[in-house]
């Protein structure tokens, strides 16, 4: 199993970071068919061949994804997309 870890320091409040994370979650839902469900400031990410978490903190965001066998072929693309999308929003 392959893992993607993306962490960013942002000059934003926790609410702003959570709003940003929701946008990333919607993109993941649209592009990769995953579910993105919040519990307070943590989100659980689950979908075909991928699972993980997203944490929205005060001034930071952390996304961890575990890729199954078939999704591993798209690891670089998924990681690049998450980073690129955070770059455009943050």
Backbone as JSON, one array per atom type, in Angstrom:
{
  "sequence": "XXXXXXXXXXXXXXXXXXXXXXXXXXXXXXXXXXXXXXXXXXXXXXXXXXXXXXXXXXXXXXXXXXXXXXXXXXXXXXXXXXXXXXXXXX",
  "N": [[0.85, -1.18, 0.0], [0.53, 2.21, -0.8], [1.32, 5.53, 0.29], [0.19, 8.91, 0.55], [1.19, 11.97, 1.78], [0.34, 15.17, 2.58], [1.12, 18.27, 3.78], [0.47, 21.54, 4.86], [1.37, 24.8, 5.85], [-0.62, 27.52, 6.53], [-1.69, 30.88, 6.25], [-4.17, 31.31, 7.76], [-7.31, 31.2, 9.53], [-8.68, 28.54, 11.6], [-11.31, 27.97, 10.75], [-11.25, 29.01, 8.15], [-9.32, 27.34, 7.03], [-10.67, 24.91, 7.21], [-12.76, 25.4, 5.44], [-11.28, 25.59, 3.07], [-10.31, 22.96, 3.01], [-12.7, 21.61, 2.61], [-13.23, 22.33, -0.01], [-11.12, 21.04, -1.3], [-11.87, 18.44, -0.67], [-14.31, 18.24, -2.1], [-13.32, 18.38, -4.67], [-11.82, 16.01, -4.75], [-13.93, 14.21, -4.45], [-15.35, 14.67, -6.83], [-13.42, 14.19, -8.88], [-12.35, 11.64, -8.26], [-14.27, 10.04, -7.11], [-14.55, 9.66, -4.33], [-15.69, 9.57, -0.87], [-16.13, 12.21, 1.43], [-16.23, 12.97, 4.6], [-17.02, 14.92, 7.41], [-15.99, 15.12, 10.84], [-16.1, 17.14, 13.31], [-13.15, 18.84, 13.12], [-11.82, 17.08, 11.58], [-11.69, 15.01, 8.75], [-12.9, 12.07, 7.2], [-11.77, 10.14, 4.57], [-12.87, 8.15, 2.01], [-12.93, 5.78, -0.58], [-13.05, 4.09, -3.8], [-10.31, 2.13, -3.72], [-8.89, 3.96, -2.18], [-8.21, 5.5, 0.96], [-8.31, 7.63, 3.84], [-7.4, 10.58, 5.77], [-8.22, 13.95, 6.61], [-7.11, 16.81, 8.16], [-8.03, 19.82, 9.54], [-6.47, 22.44, 10.87], [-5.59, 25.22, 13.03], [-4.2, 27.4, 11.02], [-3.02, 25.41, 9.47], [-3.09, 22.56, 7.27], [-3.57, 19.1, 6.85], [-3.29, 16.28, 4.91], [-3.74, 12.9, 4.5], [-3.43, 10.09, 2.57], [-4.14, 6.74, 1.82], [-3.32, 4.52, -0.6], [-4.76, 1.96, -2.51], [-3.95, -1.06, -4.34], [-4.66, -0.73, -7.14], [-4.98, 2.07, -7.3], [-2.45, 2.96, -6.81], [-1.06, 3.31, -9.16], [-1.74, 5.82, -9.93], [-0.61, 7.54, -8.13], [1.32, 9.72, -8.27], [-0.07, 11.53, -9.88], [-2.4, 12.03, -8.34], [-1.27, 13.12, -5.99], [0.03, 15.37, -7.09], [-2.21, 16.78, -8.05], [-3.63, 17.37, -5.66], [-1.72, 19.01, -4.35], [-1.43, 21.07, -6.28], [-4.03, 22.09, -6.34], [-4.27, 23.03, -3.7], [-2.35, 25.02, -3.84], [-3.59, 26.86, -5.57], [-5.74, 27.69, -4.03], [-4.81, 28.43, -1.52]],
  "CA": [[0.0, 0.0, 0.0], [1.29, 3.44, -0.94], [0.74, 6.62, 1.07], [0.44, 10.3, 0.19], [1.09, 12.9, 2.9], [0.47, 16.57, 2.18], [0.92, 19.18, 4.9], [0.72, 22.94, 4.5], [1.15, 25.91, 6.77], [-1.4, 28.54, 5.85], [-1.96, 32.07, 7.05], [-5.63, 31.31, 7.82], [-7.91, 30.68, 10.76], [-9.12, 27.15, 11.49], [-12.52, 27.95, 9.93], [-10.85, 29.22, 6.76], [-8.64, 26.12, 6.6], [-11.69, 23.89, 7.02], [-13.43, 25.75, 4.19], [-10.35, 25.19, 2.03], [-10.3, 21.5, 2.99], [-13.96, 21.18, 2.0], [-13.06, 22.5, -1.46], [-10.27, 19.93, -1.74], [-12.71, 17.24, -0.58], [-15.25, 18.23, -3.23], [-12.54, 18.05, -5.88], [-11.52, 14.58, -4.69], [-15.19, 13.51, -4.71], [-15.68, 14.81, -8.25], [-12.4, 13.59, -9.74], [-11.98, 10.26, -7.94], [-15.41, 9.31, -6.57], [-14.39, 9.33, -2.91], [-16.55, 10.26, 0.09], [-15.38, 13.12, 2.29], [-17.18, 13.22, 5.68], [-16.42, 15.64, 8.54], [-16.26, 14.96, 12.26], [-15.43, 18.32, 13.87], [-12.16, 19.39, 12.19], [-11.19, 15.97, 10.88], [-12.54, 14.37, 7.74], [-12.53, 10.73, 6.76], [-11.81, 10.03, 3.11], [-12.97, 6.74, 1.59], [-13.4, 5.58, -1.94], [-12.48, 2.91, -4.46], [-8.85, 2.07, -3.74], [-8.25, 5.02, -1.4], [-8.78, 5.88, 2.26], [-7.41, 8.56, 4.5], [-7.92, 11.6, 6.65], [-7.87, 15.35, 6.39], [-7.21, 17.56, 9.4], [-7.98, 21.27, 9.39], [-6.05, 23.05, 12.12], [-5.39, 26.66, 12.99], [-3.02, 27.73, 10.23], [-2.41, 24.28, 8.77], [-3.93, 21.48, 6.75], [-2.83, 17.85, 6.7], [-4.05, 15.28, 4.18], [-3.05, 11.62, 4.39], [-4.19, 9.15, 1.75], [-3.58, 5.41, 1.6], [-3.77, 4.06, -1.91], [-4.78, 0.53, -2.76], [-3.12, -1.55, -5.44], [-4.98, -0.09, -8.43], [-4.79, 3.52, -7.21], [-1.02, 3.27, -6.74], [-0.6, 3.74, -10.49], [-2.08, 7.24, -10.06], [-0.1, 8.25, -6.96], [1.92, 11.01, -8.62], [-1.14, 12.41, -10.38], [-3.25, 12.42, -7.22], [-0.48, 14.01, -5.14], [0.2, 16.63, -7.83], [-3.5, 17.47, -8.08], [-3.91, 17.92, -4.32], [-0.8, 20.13, -4.15], [-1.77, 22.14, -7.21], [-5.28, 22.7, -5.91], [-3.98, 23.81, -2.5], [-1.62, 26.2, -4.29], [-4.51, 27.85, -6.14], [-6.68, 28.17, -3.03], [-4.13, 28.97, -0.34]],
  "C": [[0.89, 1.24, 0.0], [0.56, 4.57, -0.21], [1.13, 7.97, 0.5], [0.22, 11.14, 1.43], [1.32, 14.31, 2.4], [0.16, 17.42, 3.41], [1.28, 20.58, 4.45], [0.48, 23.85, 5.68], [0.44, 26.98, 5.97], [-1.63, 29.71, 6.79], [-3.47, 32.27, 7.11], [-6.08, 30.83, 9.18], [-8.33, 29.22, 10.53], [-10.37, 27.04, 10.61], [-12.19, 28.13, 8.45], [-10.14, 27.98, 6.2], [-9.66, 25.02, 6.34], [-12.47, 24.15, 5.73], [-12.58, 25.35, 2.98], [-10.35, 23.66, 1.89], [-11.58, 20.96, 2.36], [-13.89, 21.3, 0.48], [-12.19, 21.38, -2.02], [-11.08, 18.63, -1.72], [-13.69, 17.13, -1.73], [-14.54, 17.88, -4.53], [-12.22, 16.56, -5.89], [-12.78, 13.75, -4.98], [-15.5, 13.51, -6.21], [-14.71, 14.04, -9.13], [-12.22, 12.09, -9.52], [-13.1, 9.46, -7.29], [-15.27, 8.89, -5.12], [-15.43, 10.08, -2.07], [-15.67, 11.04, 1.05], [-16.35, 13.55, 3.4], [-16.49, 13.81, 6.91], [-16.9, 15.13, 9.89], [-15.45, 16.06, 12.93], [-14.44, 18.87, 12.84], [-11.35, 18.31, 11.49], [-12.18, 15.39, 9.89], [-11.99, 12.99, 7.43], [-12.75, 10.67, 5.26], [-11.85, 8.55, 2.76], [-13.5, 6.68, 0.17], [-12.76, 4.34, -2.54], [-10.96, 2.99, -4.5], [-8.14, 3.15, -2.94], [-8.99, 5.23, -0.08], [-7.81, 6.84, 2.91], [-8.13, 9.53, 5.39], [-7.46, 12.98, 6.19], [-8.08, 16.06, 7.72], [-7.04, 19.04, 9.1], [-7.64, 21.86, 10.75], [-5.93, 24.55, 11.96], [-4.09, 26.94, 12.25], [-2.36, 26.57, 9.54], [-3.46, 23.29, 8.3], [-3.03, 20.27, 6.55], [-3.75, 16.85, 6.02], [-3.19, 14.03, 4.06], [-3.95, 10.66, 3.64], [-3.42, 7.84, 1.65], [-4.19, 4.88, 0.32], [-3.7, 2.55, -2.0], [-3.98, 0.2, -4.0], [-3.4, -0.82, -6.76], [-4.73, 1.41, -8.42], [-3.32, 3.91, -7.18], [-0.48, 3.76, -8.08], [-0.83, 5.24, -10.7], [-1.53, 8.09, -8.92], [0.44, 9.63, -7.3], [0.85, 12.0, -9.08], [-2.02, 12.92, -9.24], [-2.52, 13.42, -6.33], [-0.28, 15.37, -5.8], [-1.08, 17.45, -7.84], [-3.83, 18.11, -6.73], [-3.02, 19.13, -4.07], [-1.14, 21.33, -5.03], [-3.05, 22.86, -6.77], [-5.08, 23.52, -4.64], [-3.23, 25.09, -2.86], [-2.58, 27.28, -4.82], [-5.46, 28.43, -5.1], [-6.0, 28.87, -1.86], [-3.31, 30.14, -0.69]]
}
